[in-house]
Amino acid sequence: MNSSEQIQIERKDMNKQGTSRRKFKMIHSNFDILNNPWWKNAYDERDVDYFISSIKHLQHIILLSFSDHENDELLWKGYLDLHHERYLLECISSECYVDLTSEFVQLFDRSSYLVKKVLNLHDAITSIFPSTFFPNLSIDNFTPSLAQQLNQYICDGLTVDAGRYRLNYVKPAGENYVYMAPYLIEDHMNELFHQCQEKFRKENLQLEEAVKFGACFYTHFLNIHPFTNGNGRVARLLLSYLLSKFTAVPFSLYIGTKTRDVCLQCLRESRSFTPNALATLILESIYLTSYKICSVMDLDITITL
């Protein structure tokens, strides 16, 4: 009996016994974002309110600049291309312990595994994010099929089951923890994306609550771990998709060479499904991304709006 047949039998047994998954609230905001996460330096006095107000300020400056030069398509395309390059390098870097640069990647043979990962991620980014600031993508298209499409891009030529849900049990390296059973994946994915659509359709949704919703999604998606490979990269892209209304460009969850350790610890703590620290990491990453955009564009962030 192969893995696919075993999964079908387990799903049928679950339904017969009346033990199908009880729906519960995956996406919620009933927790506080941490003001003082463990990775924060003692001298850093910035808190949640600071990051929220600063993000709004920086993004307003970006929006004003965009409005002033809206017809200069080549200018904005150049900035967006530069950001997409930084985004994909930061995403790949966050899976290891080095800071990748485009020059470093170019040293590799184009058939190498690392270069293939970078090129695949670039294709995934351009497939869903239009060449514009503040894209505000439609929540109607936020579906499990989108996740499968992104995994198809990301794992093309790297795994034999790109875009398909995994059929085997898997666990994080070096941890006594097992991700969701394969026969539960499809059900949980459908429910997770359905709840996201409901929450992100909320009128007057504000940044802080949206970040909390995003942290819940990221936690559950990686706990489900639907694919054999590429789950982290898919999760980052989907998180940027969800928060596109509140970010000028996709953000990578990258905060430097410590990102991998910080993100993994945030995910371990969020297995209780209260992702306080993860929400802080998301908020800090959005701030850093907005700040870098202003720096690259040489925008005056000291002006009062």
N, C-alpha and C positions, 0 to 999 in steps of 0.2 A: 504494500500500500504506500503510495507516495504522500508527500506532505499536504498537497491540495485536497486529496481525498480524506485524509485524517481531519483536516480543518472542517470540511463539510459535515463529517460525522459528529464532531464535537459541537458544532453549531446546532445540529438537529437535536442532539441529546440535551443541550441547554434549553431549547425551546420546549421539548417534551416534558422536561422536569419542572417547567415553569420558573426557571431560574434566569431568564433573560435579564439583561442589564437593567437595573432600576435607574431611571433617569435622575440625575441630580444636577445641581447648579454648578456647572464648570466655570462659567464666566461671571464674575461678580466683582464688587469693589468694597467688600466688607472687611477692609484691613487698611492699615496705615503704611505709607511709603516711609522707609527708614531715613531718618535725618543723619544718622551717624553710622554708616555701614563699616564693617571691619577693615576694608581696604582704604578708608579715608585717612589722610594724614592728620595728625593732631592739630596742626596749625591751620587746617582748612576749615573755615567757619561757614562755608556755603551750606545752606539747608535746602529743603524741598521748595520752600517759597521762593528762594533765590533762583533756583534752576527754572522754575515755572515762569517767573516774571522775566528772567533773562532770555529764555527761549522765545517768548512772545515778542520781546523787544528786538532781538536779532532777526527774527523772521519778518517782522514788520519792515525793518531796514532793507532786507533782501527784496521784499515785495515792492517797496517803493522804487528801488533801483531797477527792478524788472519792469515796472510800469513806465518808468522814464525812458527805457530803451527797448520797449516791447517789440519794435519792428526790426531790431538788429539781430536777426536769426543766427548769423554766424557767430556773433559774440556769445550768445547764450548756449549755443551748441558746443562751443569750445569749453566753456565752464562746465557744462554737464558731462562732456566726454572726460574731462579731467577728473571730475568727481567720481564717475563710474569706474575709472581706472583705480582711484584710491579706494573706493568701496570694495571692489573685488579683491584687491591685495590685502585689505584689512580683514575681510572675511576669511581668506585662506590663512592669514597670519594668526587669526584667533584660534585656529585649530592646531597650532603648533606653538613653539616658543621663540620664534624669530620674527623680526620686522622685515617683511618682504618689500622689495622695491621693484619697479618695472625693469630697471637695469639688471637686477639680480636674476629675475625670471628669464630675461633675454639671453642669459649665459647658458641656459639649459637647451638641450636639443628639443626641437618642437614636437618630437614624438614622445617626450618624457611624460611620466604620470603627472608631475606637478604642473607642467605647461598645459596639459590636457584639462586638468581641473580648472585652471584659470580661464582658459578659452571657453569651456563649457559654462562656467559661471557667468561670463560675459554674455553669452547667448541667452542665458536665462534672464539676466537683468534687462536686456534690451527687448525681450519678448513681452514683458509686462509693464515696464515703466516707460512712458512716453518721454520724448525729449523736451520737457518743460518743467519749470519749477512749480511746486505745489499742485501735483497732478490730481489729487482728490479722487482716487479711483473708485469705481462703482462697487458697493458692497454686494450687489446682486451676483457679481462674478466671483465672489469669494466662496469657493466650493471645494470639496475634496478632489474634484477633477482638475482644478487649478494646481493643487499640490502635486498630483500625479504628473501633470504636464511639466511642472518645474523640475521634478525629479528626473523626468525623461531627458530634459536638457542637461541637467547637472551630471548625470551618471552615464550619459551616452558614450559608449566605447570604453567605459570603466567597469561596468558590471553587466551581467547578462540579463538582469531583471529590472532594468531602468524603467521607472514609471509604474511598476507593479508593487502591490503590497507584499511584504515578506511572508514567507511560509514557515519560517523556523523561529524558535525561541532564541532571544539574544539578551545580552547583559552588558553593562559598561565594563570596560577593561579594568581589572583589579578591584572590582566592587562586588559585594554580596547582595546584588539587586538584579531582578529580572524585569525587563520591560514587558509591556502588555502581551498577553497570549495572542497568537496569530488569528485565532478564530473570533476574537473580539474587535479586531482592528476596524473593519469596515463599519460596524455599528457605531463605534465610538467616534470615528472620523465624521460620519454623517451628523451625529448629534453635536459634536464640537463646533463644526462649521455653521450649523443651524443656529446655535446659541450666539455665535459671533455676529451673524447677520442680524439677529434680533437686537443685540446690545448696541451695535454700531449704527443702527438706524435711528437711534434715540435722538430726538430733537434737542438742540442746544447742548450736545455732548461737549464737555470741556476736556482740556488736555490731561489734567490729573486723573480723572476717571477713565479716560481712554487708555492711559498708560497702565492703569490697574487691570483693565480688561485685556490689554495686550500681554501683560505678564502672566495672566491666567491662561491665555491661549498658548503662549510659548511653553509654559510648564506642562500642560496637558498634551500638546502635540509631541513633545519630546519624551513624555512618559509613554504615550502610545507607540512612538518610534515606528512609524508605519512602513519604512523602507529598509532595505538591507544596508544601504549606504546613502550618504548625502542628506541625512535628516537635519543636521545643524544648519547647512546652507539653505535648505528649503525653508526651515523655520525662520531664519533671518529675513529672507525675502518676503515671506508671508506676513511677518510682523511689520515690516516697512509698508507693505500693501495696506494693512489694517490702519496704520497710523498716518497714511499719506495726507490726510486732511490737515494734520498738525505738523508736518515736516516739509521743508522746502525740497528735500531730495531724500532718497533712501538712506537709512543709517545702518551701520554695520555692527552695533554693539561692541565696538572696539574702543578700549581706553588705554592702550599701550601693551607692552610685552606681558603684563600681568593678566591680560584679558582672559586667557584660557583658564587659569586657576580660579579667578574671581567668578567667571561664568559657571564653571563646574560646581563650585561651592554653592552658588546661588541656586542652582538646579537641585542639588542635594537637599538644601533647606526647604525648597518649594515642594518637595514630595508630600508634605502635609497639606498641600494645596492652599497655602497662604504665602504667596510669593513676594513678601515685603522687600527683601534685599534685591531680588530680580527687578522689581519695579524701579528701585533706585538706580540700578545699572542702566536700565532703559532710558530713564530720564536724563541721566548724566551723558549717555551716548548721544541723545538727541541734541543736547546742549553743545557738546563738542563738535558735532557735525555742523550745526548752524554757525558756530564760532569759526570753524575752518573755512566755510564758504565765504563768510564776511572777510576773513583774512586774505584769501586767494583773490577775491574781487576788489581788495583794497577799499572796503567800505568803512566809513567813519562810524564806529559803534558807540562813540561817546555822545552823539547828538541826542537831544531830548525830543521825543515825539509827542 
